[in-house]
Amino acid sequence: MPAKPTTGIVTQDASTPWLTLKMREAMEAWLFIGPTLAGFLIFFIGPLIAVVWYSMTEWNLLAQQATFVGLDNYDDALFRNPDFWLVVRNSVIFALGLVPFNMALALALAISLSRRFVGVVFFRTVFFAPVVTSAVAWAIVWKFLLQGEAGFVNQMLAHIGINGPNWLREPDWAMAAVIVTRVIKMVGLNMILYIAALQAIPRDYEAAARLEGASNWQIFRLVIWPLLGPTTLVIMVITTIGSFKVFDHIYLMTGGGPENGTLVLAFYIYKQGFEFFDVGYASALAMIMFVIVMVLTLVQLALRRRDT
């Protein structure tokens, strides 16, 4: 029987899948990351683009009129507004006071509470409790505690013969008072991170160092501290970012005073946008703060890579 002539058309087997394995894996991956990617685009990239646009306009929130002015808002902030550099200086002082103090206290608490002993859970809870306490309630309570002669802190100091200052009304003391109360509020979070990192370090390293005759300080400096490097970097970055974003403590405790001594960048942006209704200028200040924080983060990452 003669063979049927071929037409050159290749028919697909019914059992052959419509999508290849690689295409199916790619589609599944996009379905998994799709919600997160959509949220990132909508709630981060979108607002960021909007702020960049607003920063190049002169937009009065009351008049609802926006005029494109280019980089005038940036020029005004960086070269014509003397208050801007005072605000930046206050923000840097606040960060330099808060970040090392917070990290040092968190590490000391973590070392003390990383071992098991009677009551360790209670003490961890006590130091972590301020983290989950309402920031508004925390600031208001400390505002009353740090009043002049009527404040609880000064009354306690008076019992030991110390005449305490009016903490929140004297320029030399207001910044220090806000830094300390902020550290007490947030130190518990970094403490938990350090405890988790300490408990992840194998005890064999410490035991081997003790066999070699290392002291407690040498064990910490040469064994424990280097192994805490990645955790320390994370804590340093998030604490630095948080120090530049602080708003509630300043707003409720000092209002930026006295004599603008605690007027930090985040609170200054709020005043420009929602008290003076200059949304364009406030957006330019927000972009400047974004660049400052990003540069500081990149510097910290670079220093960490160099040390390793």
ChimeraX attribute file (.defattr): number of C-alpha atoms within 10 A of each C-alpha:
attribute: neighborCount
match mode: 1-to-1
recipient: residues
	/A:1	3
	/A:2	4
	/A:3	5
	/A:4	6
	/A:5	6
	/A:6	7
	/A:7	6
	/A:8	6
	/A:9	6
	/A:10	7
	/A:11	6
	/A:12	9
	/A:13	7
	/A:14	7
	/A:15	6
	/A:16	8
	/A:17	9
	/A:18	10
	/A:19	10
	/A:20	10
	/A:21	10
	/A:22	9
	/A:23	11
	/A:24	12
	/A:25	12
	/A:26	12
	/A:27	12
	/A:28	12
	/A:29	11
	/A:30	12
	/A:31	12
	/A:32	11
	/A:33	10
	/A:34	12
	/A:35	11
	/A:36	11
	/A:37	13
	/A:38	12
	/A:39	12
	/A:40	12
	/A:41	13
	/A:42	12
	/A:43	11
	/A:44	12
	/A:45	13
	/A:46	12
	/A:47	12
	/A:48	17
	/A:49	11
	/A:50	12
	/A:51	18
	/A:52	15
	/A:53	15
	/A:54	22
	/A:55	26
	/A:56	21
	/A:57	23
	/A:58	19
	/A:59	23
	/A:60	17
	/A:61	15
	/A:62	10
	/A:63	8
	/A:64	8
	/A:65	10
	/A:66	15
	/A:67	12
	/A:68	14
	/A:69	14
	/A:70	14
	/A:71	12
	/A:72	17
	/A:73	20
	/A:74	19
	/A:75	12
	/A:76	14
	/A:77	18
	/A:78	15
	/A:79	10
	/A:80	11
	/A:81	11
	/A:82	11
	/A:83	14
	/A:84	19
	/A:85	14
	/A:86	17
	/A:87	21
	/A:88	19
	/A:89	17
	/A:90	20
	/A:91	23
	/A:92	17
	/A:93	17
	/A:94	21
	/A:95	20
	/A:96	14
	/A:97	17
	/A:98	23
	/A:99	22
	/A:100	15
	/A:101	16
	/A:102	25
	/A:103	20
	/A:104	14
	/A:105	17
	/A:106	26
	/A:107	20
	/A:108	12
	/A:109	21
	/A:110	23
	/A:111	16
	/A:112	13
	/A:113	18
	/A:114	18
	/A:115	12
	/A:116	9
	/A:117	8
	/A:118	8
	/A:119	10
	/A:120	14
	/A:121	11
	/A:122	10
	/A:123	14
	/A:124	18
	/A:125	12
	/A:126	11
	/A:127	19
	/A:128	20
	/A:129	14
	/A:130	18
	/A:131	16
	/A:132	11
	/A:133	12
	/A:134	10
	/A:135	16
	/A:136	13
	/A:137	11
	/A:138	19
	/A:139	22
	/A:140	13
	/A:141	12
	/A:142	19
	/A:143	20
	/A:144	15
	/A:145	16
	/A:146	23
	/A:147	19
	/A:148	18
	/A:149	15
	/A:150	12
	/A:151	17
	/A:152	15
	/A:153	18
	/A:154	20
	/A:155	19
	/A:156	13
	/A:157	13
	/A:158	13
	/A:159	9
	/A:160	8
	/A:161	9
	/A:162	11
	/A:163	14
	/A:164	17
	/A:165	17
	/A:166	17
	/A:167	23
	/A:168	24
	/A:169	18
	/A:170	14
	/A:171	16
	/A:172	13
	/A:173	16
	/A:174	23
	/A:175	24
	/A:176	18
	/A:177	18
	/A:178	22
	/A:179	24
	/A:180	14
	/A:181	16
	/A:182	21
	/A:183	21
	/A:184	17
	/A:185	22
	/A:186	21
	/A:187	25
	/A:188	25
	/A:189	18
	/A:190	27
	/A:191	27
	/A:192	20
	/A:193	17
	/A:194	24
	/A:195	20
	/A:196	14
	/A:197	19
	/A:198	21
	/A:199	13
	/A:200	11
	/A:201	14
	/A:202	10
	/A:203	10
	/A:204	9
	/A:205	12
	/A:206	17
	/A:207	13
	/A:208	12
	/A:209	16
	/A:210	14
	/A:211	8
	/A:212	9
	/A:213	11
	/A:214	15
	/A:215	11
	/A:216	11
	/A:217	10
	/A:218	14
	/A:219	18
	/A:220	15
	/A:221	12
	/A:222	12
	/A:223	15
	/A:224	18
	/A:225	13
	/A:226	13
	/A:227	16
	/A:228	15
	/A:229	15
	/A:230	12
	/A:231	16
	/A:232	19
	/A:233	16
	/A:234	15
	/A:235	21
	/A:236	20
	/A:237	20
	/A:238	13
	/A:239	21
	/A:240	22
	/A:241	19
	/A:242	16
	/A:243	25
	/A:244	21
	/A:245	17
	/A:246	18
	/A:247	20
	/A:248	15
	/A:249	22
	/A:250	22
	/A:251	17
	/A:252	17
	/A:253	24
	/A:254	22
	/A:255	17
	/A:256	24
	/A:257	18
	/A:258	17
	/A:259	10
	/A:260	15
	/A:261	21
	/A:262	30
	/A:263	26
	/A:264	26
	/A:265	27
	/A:266	22
	/A:267	23
	/A:268	21
	/A:269	21
	/A:270	20
	/A:271	15
	/A:272	17
	/A:273	20
	/A:274	13
	/A:275	10
	/A:276	14
	/A:277	18
	/A:278	20
	/A:279	24
	/A:280	29
	/A:281	26
	/A:282	26
	/A:283	27
	/A:284	26
	/A:285	25
	/A:286	21
	/A:287	17
	/A:288	16
	/A:289	19
	/A:290	15
	/A:291	12
	/A:292	14
	/A:293	19
	/A:294	14
	/A:295	12
	/A:296	14
	/A:297	18
	/A:298	12
	/A:299	12
	/A:300	17
	/A:301	16
	/A:302	11
	/A:303	12
	/A:304	14
	/A:305	9
	/A:306	8
	/A:307	9
	/A:308	7
